[in-house]
């Protein structure tokens, strides 16, 4: 128990207990077992007296839905999305066991998923429970969704569910999904995200003995490719440095992530391959970027070609202006409780992209301020006060949106 817990209400203590129980379920990649999450969520739904449905969109990939029926269920519903899976851990680099959900003297709860994003799933449920106990009446139905496999792209999670009749029958009007922590008093808010391109450049050339100076080697071509990609990376990095108004989501990021080829040091290989993770800004012309990649391959020499392991089309962006009433009510609710929002393009990828692709507005928002960004990092933690404050925030946001 932390020093803070002795002064908390029974309601808050119960919320912390539920959060820690969920964190202790090791729904970790690779080969995630979601049975523990499903059992936990079935129990929570039973306690809340809310219906729960489990859809199996792919083998061993449950999509779990808990619903609170509104007084006017014919209205488009509000979807509250979170994912159950978490990224791998390296326990030797953690101060506390990564699935122990232990709390230090400052009230920091250490566990994989404490920020990304089991906190938000529990905050949804706890906020709904408090609203129900206060006899709050909502016009629109609220669907609380727990999906698998977001951390590996959601291809057998949200993507398949979005394409199903079960999703269409939910009649979703707006969705909330994950954001990231903010190290200062403000709260991060996201209305779009960058398309992901995973690019492999294959450089073939003359093989031979490592003691000779062959022409047209794979290594020479590889050097040209790397030089050109890193030069464009430097331009984007300078944009970010020169303009303090920009965030990482406003520029195109290019990172060299893998090199393959060669058998031993005295053999010149017939092929070397380099991989780049590219996240294209929403302003980037996709055809121009692809043409540039092909030009780099041509400049590097014959036998150099590109292979796209992932090549997302331009992502839909949710408008945050007077034409979107969902944004207006979200912003007004935040203003009423004194929340300062920083509106950005999300730097990574979330399941929101699938929601936006079918024309549904989606907001990325995790109510965590004064918190270091630790998603996917060692010693991931969330302070219990920040977690509990997030529940109170959702208690204001959900009625504002569900009564729109």
Rosetta blueprint (number, residue, H / E / L):
1 X L
2 X L
3 X L
4 X L
5 X H
6 X H
7 X H
8 X L
9 X L
10 X H
11 X H
12 X H
13 X H
14 X H
15 X H
16 X H
17 X H
18 X H
19 X H
20 X H
21 X H
22 X H
23 X H
24 X L
25 X L
26 X L
27 X L
28 X E
29 X L
30 X L
31 X L
32 X L
33 X L
34 X L
35 X H
36 X H
37 X H
38 X H
39 X H
40 X H
41 X H
42 X H
43 X H
44 X H
45 X H
46 X H
47 X H
48 X H
49 X L
50 X L
51 X E
52 X E
53 X E
54 X E
55 X E
56 X E
57 X E
58 X E
59 X L
60 X L
61 X E
62 X E
63 X E
64 X E
65 X E
66 X E
67 X E
68 X E
69 X L
70 X L
71 X L
72 X L
73 X L
74 X L
75 X L
76 X L
77 X E
78 X E
79 X E
80 X E
81 X E
82 X E
83 X E
84 X L
85 X L
86 X E
87 X L
88 X L
89 X L
90 X L
91 X H
92 X H
93 X H
94 X L
95 X L
96 X L
97 X L
98 X L
99 X L
100 X L
101 X L
102 X E
103 X E
104 X L
105 X L
106 X L
107 X L
108 X E
109 X E
110 X E
111 X L
112 X L
113 X L
114 X L
115 X L
116 X L
117 X L
118 X H
119 X H
120 X H
121 X H
122 X H
123 X H
124 X H
125 X H
126 X H
127 X H
128 X H
129 X H
130 X H
131 X H
132 X H
133 X H
134 X L
135 X L
136 X L
137 X L
138 X L
139 X L
140 X L
141 X L
142 X E
143 X E
144 X E
145 X E
146 X E
147 X E
148 X L
149 X L
150 X H
151 X H
152 X H
153 X L
154 X L
155 X L
156 X L
157 X L
158 X H
159 X H
160 X H
161 X H
162 X H
163 X L
164 X L
165 X H
166 X H
167 X H
168 X H
169 X L
170 X L
171 X L
172 X E
173 X E
174 X E
175 X E
176 X E
177 X E
178 X L
179 X L
180 X L
181 X L
182 X L
183 X L
184 X L
185 X L
186 X L
187 X E
188 X E
189 X E
190 X E
191 X E
192 X E
193 X E
194 X L
195 X E
196 X E
197 X E
198 X E
199 X E
200 X E
201 X E
202 X E
203 X E
204 X E
205 X L
206 X L
207 X L
208 X E
209 X E
210 X L
211 X L
212 X L
213 X L
214 X L
215 X L
216 X L
217 X L
218 X H
219 X H
220 X H
221 X H
222 X H
223 X H
224 X H
225 X H
226 X H
227 X H
228 X H
229 X H
230 X H
231 X H
232 X H
233 X H
234 X H
235 X H
236 X H
237 X H
238 X H
239 X H
240 X H
241 X H
242 X H
243 X L
244 X L
245 X L
246 X L
247 X L
248 X H
249 X H
250 X H
251 X L
252 X L
253 X E
254 X E
255 X E
256 X E
257 X E
258 X E
259 X E
260 X E
261 X E
262 X L
263 X L
264 X L
265 X L
266 X L
267 X E
268 X E
269 X L
270 X L
271 X E
272 X E
273 X E
274 X E
275 X E
276 X E
277 X E
278 X E
279 X E
280 X E
281 X L
282 X L
283 X L
284 X L
285 X L
286 X H
287 X H
288 X H
289 X H
290 X H
291 X H
292 X H
293 X H
294 X H
295 X H
296 X H
297 X H
298 X H
299 X H
300 X H
301 X L
302 X L
303 X L
304 X E
305 X E
306 X E
307 X E
308 X E
309 X E
310 X E
311 X E
312 X L
313 X L
314 X L
315 X L
316 X L
317 X L
318 X L
319 X L
320 X L
321 X L
322 X L
323 X L
324 X L
325 X H
326 X H
327 X H
328 X H
329 X H
330 X H
331 X H
332 X H
333 X H
334 X H
335 X H
336 X H
337 X L
338 X L
339 X L
340 X L
341 X E
342 X E
343 X E
344 X E
345 X E
346 X E
347 X L
348 X L
349 X L
350 X L
351 X L
352 X H
353 X H
354 X H
355 X H
356 X H
357 X H
358 X L
359 X L
360 X L
361 X E
362 X E
363 X E
364 X E
365 X L
366 X L
367 X L
368 X L
369 X L
370 X L
371 X L
372 X L
373 X L
374 X L
375 X L
376 X L
377 X L
378 X L
379 X L
380 X L
381 X E
382 X E
383 X E
384 X H
385 X H
386 X H
387 X H
388 X H
389 X H
390 X H
391 X H
392 X H
393 X H
394 X H
395 X H
396 X H
397 X H
398 X H
399 X H
400 X H
401 X H
402 X H
403 X L
404 X L
